Structure formats: structure tokens, C-alpha cells
Amino acid sequence: MSTYMPKANEISRKWYVIDAAGKPLGRVAAKAAHLLRGKHKPTFAPHADCGDHVIVVNAEKAILTGNKLEQKYYRWHTGWIGGLKEVKYAHLMKNNPEKAMTLAIKGMIPDTVIGRKSLRRLRVYRGPEHKNQAQKPEAWTL
């Protein structure tokens, strides 16, 4: 028996909606990354881009457990001398929860061409409404 190799024209992509309200940020991000990579499909291959589209709604209602809101920081460097910037997750979740969710999902996707391509299929919304009703997305429960 030979190993199945998915072809680009044989891959079918579905749309899924994940509701993050009241759920831990990391659990939602892990499930979204799982769907974006296509690991839930029996035809998954790590060298092929066979993932689905993911819509995450209610990103502002996702929770961080423990003391992460006050102790966890998002840090980045501008490239200039002394350019280390940081912001607390309490501030990030209040002002830009879409970015917090996107960063969490991005950290769980491989930093390769396939990973960057799969991140383009991610849509994160602050509230319960989204603009992708025409694609008829299915609800995915955690």
C-alpha cells in the first residue's frame, strides 16, 4: 500500500467559526492552529497546505487564566538601539484583542512558507458578528 500524497487541486477547504467567549485564549488558539494546518483531516500531510479557513469571533471575551493579565507581556523589538517595546496583556486584551488572538495562533503555526500561507486563511473579530456569512461557515465546538 502506498502513502497518500494530497494534490493541490484535490484539496477542499471548508470554513469554520470558533466562538472564543469564556474560553481560554490558548485553547482557542490551539484549536484554530489545528484547523488552519488541516491536522483534523485524514488526508493531512505536513508538506502540503491542506488546511481550512477559520473565523474566530468574540476575541474580546476570551479569558487568560491565572495572573497572566497582569504578569504576561507582549514584547517586540523595533530594530533600533534601545528599541525593545512591551505591553501588558491586560492592555492588549482591552484595546486590541484581535492582535492578542492572532499572535497566539501565529506562535502555534510553523514559520515556513506553508505556515505563512495558512495564516492568510485566519480571520479574527472582536465581537460576535463577522463578514463571512456568504461562505456558510460551520460552527466548531471546542
KAWO-V150040 format. One record per pair of residues at least 6 apart in sequence whose C-alpha atoms are under 8 Angstrom apart, sorted by the first residue. I is the first residue (numbers start at 1). J is the second residue. D is the distance in whole Angstrom. If there is no record, write none. Layout:
I|J|D + I|J|D
//
This chain:
4|43|7 + 5|43|8 + 5|45|7 + 6|43|7 + 6|44|8 + 6|45|7 + 6|48|7 + 6|50|8 + 8|48|8 + 8|49|8 + 11|50|6 + 12|50|8 + 13|50|7 + 13|51|7 + 13|52|5 + 13|53|7 + 14|52|5 + 14|53|6 + 14|137|7 + 15|52|6 + 15|53|5 + 15|54|6 + 15|55|8 + 15|135|7 + 15|136|7 + 15|137|5 + 15|138|6 + 16|52|8 + 16|53|6 + 16|54|5 + 16|55|6 + 16|137|5 + 16|138|5 + 16|139|6 + 16|140|6 + 17|54|6 + 17|55|5 + 17|56|6 + 17|57|7 + 17|137|6 + 17|138|6 + 17|139|5 + 17|140|6 + 18|28|8 + 18|32|8 + 18|54|7 + 18|55|6 + 18|56|5 + 18|57|6 + 18|139|6 + 18|140|5 + 18|141|7 + 18|142|8 + 19|56|6 + 19|57|5 + 19|58|6 + 19|59|8 + 19|128|8 + 19|140|8 + 19|141|8 + 20|28|6 + 20|56|7 + 20|57|6 + 20|58|5 + 20|59|6 + 20|61|7 + 20|62|5 + 21|57|8 + 21|58|5 + 21|59|7 + 21|60|8 + 21|61|5 + 21|62|5 + 21|63|8 + 22|61|6 + 22|62|5 + 22|63|6 + 23|61|8 + 23|62|5 + 23|63|6 + 24|62|6 + 24|63|5 + 24|64|6 + 24|65|7 + 25|62|5 + 25|63|6 + 25|64|6 + 25|101|7 + 25|104|8 + 26|104|7 + 28|142|8 + 29|101|7 + 29|104|6 + 29|105|5 + 29|108|8 + 30|105|7 + 30|108|7 + 31|142|7 + 32|54|7 + 32|56|8 + 32|105|7 + 33|105|6 + 33|106|8 + 33|108|6 + 33|109|6 + 34|40|7 + 35|51|6 + 35|52|6 + 35|53|8 + 35|54|7 + 36|51|5 + 36|52|5 + 36|53|6 + 36|54|7 + 36|118|6 + 36|119|7 + 36|121|7 + 36|122|7 + 37|49|7 + 37|50|7 + 37|51|4 + 37|52|7 + 37|109|8 + 37|115|8 + 37|118|7 + 38|44|6 + 38|49|8 + 38|50|5 + 38|51|4 + 38|52|6 + 39|51|7 + 44|50|7 + 47|114|8 + 48|114|7 + 49|114|6 + 49|117|8 + 49|118|7 + 51|118|7 + 52|121|7 + 53|121|5 + 53|122|6 + 54|121|6 + 54|122|5 + 54|123|6 + 55|122|6 + 55|123|5 + 55|124|6 + 55|125|8 + 55|130|8 + 56|122|8 + 56|123|6 + 56|124|5 + 56|125|6 + 57|124|6 + 57|125|5 + 57|126|6 + 57|127|6 + 57|128|5 + 57|129|7 + 57|130|7 + 58|125|6 + 58|126|5 + 58|127|4 + 58|128|5 + 59|97|6 + 59|98|6 + 59|101|7 + 59|124|7 + 59|125|6 + 59|126|5 + 59|127|7 + 60|93|6 + 60|94|7 + 60|97|5 + 60|98|7 + 60|126|5 + 60|127|7 + 68|89|7 + 69|88|7 + 69|89|5 + 69|90|5 + 70|88|7 + 70|89|7 + 70|90|6 + 71|88|7 + 71|89|8 + 72|88|6 + 72|89|6 + 73|86|6 + 73|87|5 + 73|88|4 + 73|89|6 + 74|86|5 + 74|87|5 + 74|88|6 + 74|89|7 + 75|84|7 + 75|85|6 + 75|86|4 + 75|87|7 + 76|84|6 + 76|85|5 + 76|86|6 + 77|83|5 + 77|84|4 + 77|85|6 + 78|84|7 + 78|85|7 + 89|100|8 + 92|99|8 + 92|100|7 + 93|100|7 + 97|126|7 + 98|124|6 + 98|125|6 + 98|126|6 + 101|124|7 + 102|124|7 + 106|119|7 + 109|115|6 + 109|119|8
//
